[in-house]
């Protein structure tokens, strides 16, 4: 996926260069576009890292700490239901075969 995004970005820069060569875009306009692109490329990873480190990780930690007891209870209920189902199947198999 990242390779496709990089290819699209490079293709956009190459097309901007060709547009300057054939005179569709003035060089000043092309420099503004390339500068904006580079700004996004340089700033976006820093913003994503900041959000992940300061917002997402603490939120996931809080969610996990809240959900842990509930998951333990759900797991215990699932184990008890599974044991009950196995005991009923065993009883049915033992005593149902003789009827």
N, C-alpha and C positions, 0 to 999 in steps of 0.2 A: 504494500500500500504506500509506504513512504517513497519507494522508487518511482511509483507513478506520479506522486505529488512533486517529487524533484524533477521528473521529466517534464511535467506541465509547466513548472516554474522556469526551467531553462528554456523551454520552447517559447514562453512568453517573453523572456529577455531577448532571445534570438529574433523573434518577430518585431520587437521594438527596435532592435538594431537595423533590421531590413527596412522598417518603416522610415527610419532616419535616412538610410541610404537612398531610398527612392523619393524622398521628399514629402511624405505624407505627414510626418511629425517633425517639428523643429527640434534641434538638439537640446534646447533648454527644457522643453516638455518631456523629452525622453529621459533626461537626467532626473527630473522630478519623479517620474514614474519608477525609475530604477532605484532612486533614493527611498521612495516610499516602500518599495518591495523589500529592500535591504533592511529598512527599519522594522518591518513586520517580521522578517526572518530572524533578526537579532533580538527583538523584544519579546516575541511570542513565547519562546521557550522559558525565558525568565519569569514571565507572568504565569505560565502553566506550573512551573516549579514552585512558585510562591503559593499559588492556590492549593496545590497538592500538599505542600508541607504545612501550611498554616490553617487550611480549612478542611480539606478532605480527610487527611489522616486523623485529626482529632475527632471529626464527626464519625468516622468509621470505628474508632476506638470506643466512643461513647455508645454507639449502637451495639457493638459487640458486648460491652460490659452490661448493657441493659438486657440483651437477648440471651446471654449465657444461662441465667437461672431458668428462663422459660424453655430453652432448648433442653436443659437437663430434665425438667419435668416432662416434656414431650417425649424425650428419649426413654424415660422410665415407664411412662404409660405404654409406649410402643413395645417395650420389652415385655411388660406384663401381658399385654394383649397377645403377643406372639407366643408366650409360654402357655397362656390359656388355650389358644387355638391348637397348639401342639398337643396339649393334654387331652382336649376334646377329640382330636383326630386319633390319638392313641387309644382312648377309651372306645371310640366308635369302631376302630379297626379290630380291637380285641374282642369286644362283646357283640359287635354287629356281625362278625363272621360266623358265629355259632347260631344265629337265629335263622 
